């Protein structure tokens, strides 16, 4: 992160507007985020992200089943249309 900040400062040295540096995110781990911010130093990271994926393992399996069912329904509908056109 510090190297990225140096690059941004070099590229935008004469500009009063600089890109925002957003730190990596993922599942929240307090120790990891604290270490990132501590080692990157003050004023390096402008923001961090945190992504919540509350689907859980069962929800994912249900989503996959529903998705497969929809795809199979579409394939079946297309097959019926193709057969109708072939018989016409």
Secondary structure as UniProt FT lines:
FT   HELIX           2..11
FT   TURN            12..14
FT   STRAND          22..26
FT   HELIX           30..40
FT   TURN            42..44
FT   STRAND          47..50
FT   TURN            54..55
FT   HELIX           56..87
//
